[in-house]
Amino acid sequence: MDYMIRAMDKKKTFRLFMVRSTDTVEEARRHHNTTPTASAALGRTLT
């Protein structure tokens, strides 16, 4: 299950984003039959 967490401090000077997109990237890897290196690049692009 993929998810994204967004956080911000009270003064709104700092933002934090955390994403877990393993399932989405794995599905794209299977669909496109990519190599491990291409899968890593694809995952970075999708996120």
FENHU-V93128 format. One record per residue. RES is the residue in one small letter. SS is DSSP state (H for helix, E for strand, C for the rest). D_LAST is the distance of its C-alpha to the last C-alpha in Angstrom with 1 decimal. Layout:
<<RES;SS;D_LAST> <RES;SS;D_LAST>>
This chain:
<<m;C;14.3> <d;C;10.8> <y;E;10.8> <m;E;9.8> <i;E;12.7> <r;E;13.7> <a;E;17.0> <m;E;19.4> <d;C;22.9> <k;C;26.0> <k;C;26.7> <k;C;23.3> <t;C;23.1> <f;C;20.1> <r;E;16.7> <l;E;14.4> <f;E;10.9> <m;E;10.0> <v;E;7.4> <r;E;8.6> <s;C;6.9> <t;H;9.8> <d;H;11.6> <t;H;9.3> <v;H;8.8> <e;H;12.5> <e;H;13.5> <a;H;12.1> <r;H;13.8> <r;H;17.0> <h;H;17.0> <h;H;16.8> <n;C;18.7> <t;C;16.8> <t;C;18.1> <p;H;16.5> <t;H;15.7> <a;H;14.3> <s;H;12.2> <a;H;10.8> <a;H;10.1> <l;H;8.6> <g;H;6.2> <r;H;5.4> <t;H;5.5> <l;H;3.8> <t;C;0.0>>
